[in-house]
Amino acid sequence: MQTATKKAPWHLWVVGVIAVLFNAIGVFDFVMGRIQGPAYMASAGMTPEQIAYYQQLPAWMMFVWALGVFAAFAASVLLLLRRRAAAPVFAVSLAAFLVSLLHTYVLTDGGAVMGQQMAITSTVIAVLLFLFCLYAWWGSKRLILR
């Protein structure tokens, strides 16, 4: 087994910075939604029905949401720090996000409440989390991450 790591390629910094900035938005959105509640959500353009949906989320879904956004941000930082742990932490974040999608679009009427724009946004988030996870896994295999 090789233990030497390669020099960090330029694309690690590009992907890492994009991941940190993108996932910081998720953390900001979660924290502001918890601190300012409906006022923040309304200022973000949510309808009263969408705000009510988020206000009525069960506690376990709030945990899943928090796990997803904070794990994604932590994984992004781990990626910039060139740590192999970035891949499994991104995987945890992606799994949490997929659970939230299952809750929203299968177990409840959240999909109808959130509308097409949120479905598009959710698709973009899922694809980006998958790509970040894949990149971190690839970086681990290529010994870019240690």
Contact map, one row per residue, 1 for C-alpha under 8 A:
11100000000000000000000000000000000000000000000000000000000000000000000000000000000000000000000000000000000000000000000000000000000000000000000000
11110000000000000000000000000000000000000000000000000000000000000000000000000000000000000000000000000000000000000000000000000000000000000000000000
11111000000000000000000000000000000000000000000000000000000000000000000000000000000000000000000000000000000000000000000000000000000000000000000000
01111100000000000000000000000000000000000000000000000000000000000000000000000000000000000000000000000000000000000000000000000000000000000000001000
00111110000000000000000000000000000000000000000000000000000000000000000000000000000000000000000000000000000000000000000000000000000000000000001111
00011111000000000000000000000000000000000000000000000000000000000000000000000000000000000000000000000000000000000000000000000000000000000000001100
00001111100000000000000000000000000000000000000000000000000000000000000000000000000000000000000000000000000000000000000000000000000000000000000100
00000111110110000000000000000000000000000000000000000000000000000000000000000000000000000000000000000000000000000000000000000000000000000000000100
00000011111110000000000000000000000000000000000000000000000000000000000000000000000000000000000000000000000000000000000000000000000000000000000100
00000001111111000000000000000000000000000000000000000000000000000000000000000000000000000000000000000000000000000000000000000000000000000000000000
00000000111111100000000000000000000000000000000000000000000000000000000000000000000000000000000000000000000000000000000000000000000000000000000000
00000001111111110000000000000000000000000000000000000000000000000000000000000011000000000000000000000000000000000000000000000000000000000000000000
00000001111111111000000000000000000000000000000000000000000000000000000000000001000000000000000000000000000000000000000000000000000000000000000000
00000000011111111100000000000000000000000000000000000000000000000000000000000000000000000000000000000000000000000000000000000000000000000000000000
00000000001111111110000000000000000000000000000000000000000000000000000000000000000000000000000000000000000000000000000000000000000100000000000000
00000000000111111111000000000000000000000000000000000000000000000000000000011011000000000000000000000000000000000000000000000000000000000000000000
00000000000011111111100000000000000000000000000000000000000000000000000000010001000000000000000000000000000000000000000000000000000000000000000000
00000000000001111111110000000000000000000000000000000000000000000000000000000000000000000000000000000000000000000000000000000000000000000000000000
00000000000000111111111000000000000000000000000000000000000000000000000010010000000000000000000000000000000000000000000000000000000100000000000000
00000000000000011111111100000000000000000000000000000000000000000000000010011000000000000000000000000000000000000000000000000000000000000000000000
00000000000000001111111110000000000000000000000000000000000000000000000000000000000000000000000000000000000000000000000000000000000000000000000000
00000000000000000111111111000000000000000000000000000000000000000000000000000000000000000000000000000000000000000000000000000000000000000000000000
00000000000000000011111111100000000000000000000000000000000000000000100110010000000000000000000000000000000000000000000000000000000000000000000000
00000000000000000001111111110000000000000000000000000000000000000000000010000000000000000000000000000000000000000000000000000000000000000000000000
00000000000000000000111111111000000000000000000000000000000000000000000000000000000000000000000000000000000000000000000000000000000000000000000000
00000000000000000000011111111100000000000000000000000000000000000000100000000000000000000000000000000000000000000000000000000000000000000000000000
00000000000000000000001111111110000000000000000000000000000000000000110010000000000000000000000000000000000000000000000000000000000000000000000000
00000000000000000000000111111111000000000000000000000000000000000000000000000000000000000000000000000000000000000000000000000000000000000000000000
00000000000000000000000011111111100000000000000000000000000000000000000000000000000000000000000000000000000000000000000000000000000000000000000000
00000000000000000000000001111111110000000000000000000000000000001100100000000000000000000000000000000000000000000000000000000000000000000000000000
00000000000000000000000000111111111000000000000000000000000000000000000000000000000000000000000000000000000000000000000000000000000000000000000000
00000000000000000000000000011111111110010000000000000000000000000000000000000000000000000000000000000000000000000000000000000000000000000000000000
00000000000000000000000000001111111111011000000000000000000000000000000000000000000000000000000000000000000000000000000000000000000000000000000000
00000000000000000000000000000111111110000000000000000000000000000000000000000000000000000000000000000000000000000000000000000000000000000000000000
00000000000000000000000000000011111110000000000000000000000000000000000000000000000000000000000000000000000000000000000000000000000000000000000000
00000000000000000000000000000001111111110000000000000000000000000000000000000000000000000000000000000000000000000000000000000000000000000000000000
00000000000000000000000000000001111111111000000000000010000000000000000000000000000000000000000000000000000000000000000000000000000000000000000000
00000000000000000000000000000000100111111100000000100010000000000000000000000000000000000000000000000000000000000000000000000000000000000000000000
00000000000000000000000000000000000111111110000000000000000000000000000000000000000000000000000000000000000000000000000000000000000000000000000000
00000000000000000000000000000001100111111111000000000000000000000000000000000000000000000000000000000000000000000000000000000000000000000000000000
00000000000000000000000000000000100011111111110000100000000000000000000000000000000000000000000000000000000000000000000000000000000000000000000000
00000000000000000000000000000000000001111111111100100000000000000000000000000000000000000000000000000000000000000000000000000000000000000000000000
00000000000000000000000000000000000000111111110000000000000000000000000000000000000000000000000000000000000000000000000000000000000000000000000000
00000000000000000000000000000000000000011111110000000000000000000000000000000000000000000000000000000000000000000000000000000000000000000000000000
00000000000000000000000000000000000000001111111000000000000000000000000000000000000000000000000000000000000000000000000000000000000000000000000000
00000000000000000000000000000000000000001111111101100000000000000000000000000000000000000000000000000000000000000000000000000000000000000000000000
00000000000000000000000000000000000000000100111111100000000000000000000000000000000000000000000000000000000000000000000000000000000000000000000000
00000000000000000000000000000000000000000100011111110000000000000000000000000000000000000000000000000000000000000000000000000000000000000000000000
00000000000000000000000000000000000000000000001111111000000000000000000000000000000000000000000000000000000000001000000000000000000000000000000000
00000000000000000000000000000000000000000000011111111100000000000000000000000000000000000000000000000000000000001100000000000000000000000000000000
00000000000000000000000000000000000001001100011111111110000000000000000000000000000000000000000000000000000000000000000000000000000000000000000000
00000000000000000000000000000000000000000000000111111111000000000000000000000000000000000000000000000000000000000000000000000000000000000000000000
00000000000000000000000000000000000000000000000011111111100000000000000000000000000000000000000000000000000001001000000000000000000000000000000000
00000000000000000000000000000000000000000000000001111111100000000000000000000000000000000000000000000000000000000000000000000000000000000000000000
00000000000000000000000000000000000011000000000000111111100000000000000000000000000000000000000000000000000000000000000000000000000000000000000000
00000000000000000000000000000000000000000000000000011111110000000000000000000000000000000000000000000000000000000000000000000000000000000000000000
00000000000000000000000000000000000000000000000000001111111011000000000000000000000000000000000000000000000000000000000000000000000000000000000000
00000000000000000000000000000000000000000000000000000001111111000000000000000000000000000000000000000000000000000000000000000000000000000000000000
00000000000000000000000000000000000000000000000000000000111111100000000000000000000000000000000000000000000000000000000000000000000000000000000000
00000000000000000000000000000000000000000000000000000000011111110000000000000000000000000000000000000000000000000000000000000000000000000000000000
00000000000000000000000000000000000000000000000000000000111111111000000000000000000000000000000000010000000000000000000000000000000000000000000000
00000000000000000000000000000000000000000000000000000000111111111100000000000000000000000000000000000000000000000000000000000000000000000000000000
00000000000000000000000000000000000000000000000000000000001111111110000000000000000000000000000000000000000000000000000000000000000000000000000000
00000000000000000000000000000000000000000000000000000000000111111111000000000000000000000000000110110000000000000000000000000000000000000000000000
00000000000000000000000000000100000000000000000000000000000011111111100000000000000000000000000110010000000000000000000000000000000000000000000000
00000000000000000000000000000100000000000000000000000000000001111111110000000000000000000000000000000000000000000000000000000000000000000000000000
00000000000000000000000000000000000000000000000000000000000000111111111000000000000000000000100100000000000000000000000000000000000000000000000000
00000000000000000000000000000000000000000000000000000000000000011111111100000000000000000001111110000000000000000000000000000000000000000000000000
00000000000000000000001001100100000000000000000000000000000000001111111110000000000000000000100000000000000000000000000000000000000000000000000000
00000000000000000000000000100000000000000000000000000000000000000111111111000000000000000000100000000000000000000000000000000000000000000000000000
00000000000000000000000000000000000000000000000000000000000000000011111111100000000000001101100000000000000000000000000000000000000000000000000000
00000000000000000000001000000000000000000000000000000000000000000001111111110000000000001100110000000000000000000000000000000000100000000000000000
00000000000000000011001100100000000000000000000000000000000000000000111111111000000000000000000000000000000000000000000000000000000000000000000000
00000000000000000000000000000000000000000000000000000000000000000000011111111100000001001000000000000000000000000000000000000000000000000000000000
00000000000000000000000000000000000000000000000000000000000000000000001111111110000011101100000000000000000000000000000000000000000000000000000000
00000000000000011011001000000000000000000000000000000000000000000000000111111111000001000100000000000000000000000000000000000000000000000000000000
00000000000000010001000000000000000000000000000000000000000000000000000011111111100001000000000000000000000000000000000000000000000000000000000000
00000000000000000000000000000000000000000000000000000000000000000000000001111111111111000000000000000000000000000000000000000000000000000000000000
00000000000100010000000000000000000000000000000000000000000000000000000000111111111101000000000000000000000000000000000000000000000000010000000010
00000000000110011000000000000000000000000000000000000000000000000000000000011111111000000000000000000000000000000000000000000000000000000000000000
00000000000000000000000000000000000000000000000000000000000000000000000000001111111000000000000000000000000000000000000000000000000000000000000000
00000000000000000000000000000000000000000000000000000000000000000000000000000111111101000000000000000000000000000000000000000000000000000000000111
00000000000000000000000000000000000000000000000000000000000000000000000000000111111111000000000000000000000000000000000000000000000000000000000011
00000000000000000000000000000000000000000000000000000000000000000000000000000110011111100000000000000000000000000000000000000000000000011011000011
00000000000000000000000000000000000000000000000000000000000000000000000000100100001111111000000000000000000000000000000000000000000000000000000000
00000000000000000000000000000000000000000000000000000000000000000000000001111110011111111100000000000000000000000000000000000000000010010000000000
00000000000000000000000000000000000000000000000000000000000000000000000000100000000111111110000000000000000000000000000000000000000011111001000000
00000000000000000000000000000000000000000000000000000000000000000000000000000000000011111111000000000000000000000000000000000000000010000000000000
00000000000000000000000000000000000000000000000000000000000000000000001101100000000011111111100000000000000000000000000000000000000000000000000000
00000000000000000000000000000000000000000000000000000000000000000000001100110000000001111111110000000000000000000000000000000000100110010000000000
00000000000000000000000000000000000000000000000000000000000000000000000000000000000000111111111000000000000000000000000000000000010010000000000000
00000000000000000000000000000000000000000000000000000000000000000001001000000000000000011111111100000000000000000000000000000000000000000000000000
00000000000000000000000000000000000000000000000000000000000000000011111100000000000000001111111110000000000000000000000000000000100000000000000000
00000000000000000000000000000000000000000000000000000000000000000001000100000000000000000111111111000000000000000000000000000100110000000000000000
00000000000000000000000000000000000000000000000000000000000000000001000000000000000000000011111111100000000000000000000000000000000000000000000000
00000000000000000000000000000000000000000000000000000000000000011011000000000000000000000001111111110000000000000000000000000000000000000000000000
00000000000000000000000000000000000000000000000000000000000000011001000000000000000000000000111111111000000000000000000000000100000000000000000000
00000000000000000000000000000000000000000000000000000000000000000000000000000000000000000000011111111100000000000000000000000100000000000000000000
00000000000000000000000000000000000000000000000000000000000000010000000000000000000000000000001111111110000000000000000000000000000000000000000000
00000000000000000000000000000000000000000000000000000000000010011000000000000000000000000000000111111111000000000000000000000000000000000000000000
00000000000000000000000000000000000000000000000000000000000000000000000000000000000000000000000011111111110000000000000001000000000000000000000000
00000000000000000000000000000000000000000000000000000000000000000000000000000000000000000000000001111111111000000000000000000000000000000000000000
00000000000000000000000000000000000000000000000000000000000000000000000000000000000000000000000000111111111101000000000000000000000000000000000000
00000000000000000000000000000000000000000000000000000000000000000000000000000000000000000000000000011111111111100000000000000000000000000000000000
00000000000000000000000000000000000000000000000000000000000000000000000000000000000000000000000000001111111111100000000000000000000000000000000000
00000000000000000000000000000000000000000000000000000000000000000000000000000000000000000000000000001111111110000000000000000000000000000000000000
00000000000000000000000000000000000000000000000000000000000000000000000000000000000000000000000000000111111110000000000000000000000000000000000000
00000000000000000000000000000000000000000000000000000000000000000000000000000000000000000000000000000011111111100000000000000000000000000000000000
00000000000000000000000000000000000000000000000000000000000000000000000000000000000000000000000000000001111111111000000000000000000000000000000000
00000000000000000000000000000000000000000000000000001000000000000000000000000000000000000000000000000011100111111100000000000000000000000000000000
00000000000000000000000000000000000000000000000000000000000000000000000000000000000000000000000000000001100111111110001000000000000000000000000000
00000000000000000000000000000000000000000000000000000000000000000000000000000000000000000000000000000000000011111110000000000000000000000000000000
00000000000000000000000000000000000000000000000011001000000000000000000000000000000000000000000000000000000011111110000000000000000000000000000000
00000000000000000000000000000000000000000000000001000000000000000000000000000000000000000000000000000000000001111111111000000000000000000000000000
00000000000000000000000000000000000000000000000000000000000000000000000000000000000000000000000000000000000000111111111000000000000000000000000000
00000000000000000000000000000000000000000000000000000000000000000000000000000000000000000000000000000000000000000111111100000000000000000000000000
00000000000000000000000000000000000000000000000000000000000000000000000000000000000000000000000000000000000000000111111110000000000000000000000000
00000000000000000000000000000000000000000000000000000000000000000000000000000000000000000000000000000000000000000111111111000000000000000000000000
00000000000000000000000000000000000000000000000000000000000000000000000000000000000000000000000000000000000000100111111111100000000000000000000000
00000000000000000000000000000000000000000000000000000000000000000000000000000000000000000000000000000000000000000001111111110000000000000000000000
00000000000000000000000000000000000000000000000000000000000000000000000000000000000000000000000000000000000000000000111111111000000000000000000000
00000000000000000000000000000000000000000000000000000000000000000000000000000000000000000000000000001000000000000000011111111100000000000000000000
00000000000000000000000000000000000000000000000000000000000000000000000000000000000000000000000000000000000000000000001111111110000000000000000000
00000000000000000000000000000000000000000000000000000000000000000000000000000000000000000000000000000000000000000000000111111111000000000000000000
00000000000000000000000000000000000000000000000000000000000000000000000000000000000000000000000000000000000000000000000011111111100000000000000000
00000000000000000000000000000000000000000000000000000000000000000000000000000000000000000000010011000000000000000000000001111111110000000000000000
00000000000000000000000000000000000000000000000000000000000000000000000000000000000000000000000000000000000000000000000000111111111000000000000000
00000000000000000000000000000000000000000000000000000000000000000000000000000000000000000000000000000000000000000000000000011111111100000000000000
00000000000000000000000000000000000000000000000000000000000000000000000100000000000000000100110000000000000000000000000000001111111110000000000000
00000000000000000000000000000000000000000000000000000000000000000000000000000000000000000010010000000000000000000000000000000111111111000000000000
00000000000000000000000000000000000000000000000000000000000000000000000000000000000000000000000000000000000000000000000000000011111111100000000000
00000000000000100010000000000000000000000000000000000000000000000000000000000000000000000100000000000000000000000000000000000001111111110000000000
00000000000000000000000000000000000000000000000000000000000000000000000000000000000001110110000000000000000000000000000000000000111111111000000000
00000000000000000000000000000000000000000000000000000000000000000000000000000000000000100000000000000000000000000000000000000000011111111100000000
00000000000000000000000000000000000000000000000000000000000000000000000000000000000000100000000000000000000000000000000000000000001111111110000000
00000000000000000000000000000000000000000000000000000000000000000000000000000010000101100100000000000000000000000000000000000000000111111111000010
00000000000000000000000000000000000000000000000000000000000000000000000000000000000100100000000000000000000000000000000000000000000011111111100000
00000000000000000000000000000000000000000000000000000000000000000000000000000000000000000000000000000000000000000000000000000000000001111111110000
00000000000000000000000000000000000000000000000000000000000000000000000000000000000100000000000000000000000000000000000000000000000000111111111110
00000000000000000000000000000000000000000000000000000000000000000000000000000000000100100000000000000000000000000000000000000000000000011111111111
00000000000000000000000000000000000000000000000000000000000000000000000000000000000000000000000000000000000000000000000000000000000000001111111100
00000000000000000000000000000000000000000000000000000000000000000000000000000000000000000000000000000000000000000000000000000000000000000111111110
00011100000000000000000000000000000000000000000000000000000000000000000000000000000000000000000000000000000000000000000000000000000000000011111111
00001111100000000000000000000000000000000000000000000000000000000000000000000000010000000000000000000000000000000000000000000000000000000011111111
00001000000000000000000000000000000000000000000000000000000000000000000000000010011100000000000000000000000000000000000000000000000000010011011111
00001000000000000000000000000000000000000000000000000000000000000000000000000000011100000000000000000000000000000000000000000000000000000001001111
